[in-house]
Each structure stands twice: as structure tokens, then as C-alpha cells.
């Protein structure tokens, strides 16, 4: 049992075989040593709850917060590399993409694609009408996003275009998982899971 946060733990990210990152409503990210349960570092820079995490290449970590920002950290030395600011509402979801990119989903109903080399914004995907609460990377340079508007949108990351809109849930979409066979699973507040054929 790893104890160190003073408020609920909202998100986790596996960093490597022996380290784990946890994000909390106490505004911090803690890096844990899984071999003995000790706290290796505490990353502090957000002004509000940390709601999402994504492990990145080269010893880096992304954290998304209710302060509307994403911070890129070097978890090897606990340094803040840069802060990504572009959302106007809390950052609910993060996912690492190929090619040194990061996708963030916000309470402003948008998805921002970031260049992790310099922190610049590559694209802004708009099509949802409420919070983007979950993201999933698909093959073929595609991205799936689930929203409080009850829909899932499949995006082309090459040009930012909306490829499909999946509608079937009667309440907000809270989780997504890519399955074998070009299928996608979505979990909802309507207490159901839908399996979609992406073909």
C-alpha cells in the first residue's frame, strides 16, 4: 500500500518495470519505487487537481490538471520541462502519440495535439459539444475520443478530420479501450459497454 497523497488519487501511469506515477487532487504527482514502496519524488507545479497522466519517451511524464494546463516533467530528475497551455477548461485526458506528439482532451470540448519537442500546438480537434473525458490511440494514425455528449469521435491525425461519430450510449462516455480485430470498447455512465467495429 503506497501512502503519501493527502487527497484522492485520480490517475496512475506505469513509468517502467519498477516505478509508478500517481496524480492526485492534492495538486501533486508522486513517483514511487515499486520494489520497496518508497516515494522517489513529488512533482509540484499544478495549482489544482491532477486528473490525467501519460508516460512519454525519454524519461518524461505528462500531467493534466483542473488548472487547464499540461505539464511535461523529467521524472528522472523531477524537473518541469515546460507547461502546455491552450485549453480553457480542465484537462480530463491524455494519451501519447507516435512521432513525439501528445493528445489532450479538455472540458472545453476540444482535443489538442502537441509537439513534445518544443511544446507547440500542432492541431485542435473540435467536434464534441461537452467534456472530452477519454482518449484511445488507434492504428492508421487515428484517435478515438469519448465525451460527456454521449458520443465517440474517430479522428484522422494526419489532417485533423472527423472520420466517424459513434452514437449509442445514453449517458456520458467515460472510458475507451482498443481491442484486437479493429474493434473499440466504450464504457459509459449508462452502465453499459459497447463493442464497436471500427471497419
ABEGO torsion letter per residue (X at the ends): XBBABABBBABBBBABAABBBBBBAAGBBBBBBAAAGBBABBBBABABBBABBBBBBGGBBBBBBAAGBBBBBBAAAGBBABBBBABABBBABBBBBBGGBBBBBBAAGBBBBBBAAAGBBABBBBABABBBABBBBBBGGBBBBBBAAGBBBBBBAAAGBBABBBBABABBBABBBBBBGGBBBBBBAAGBBBBBBAX
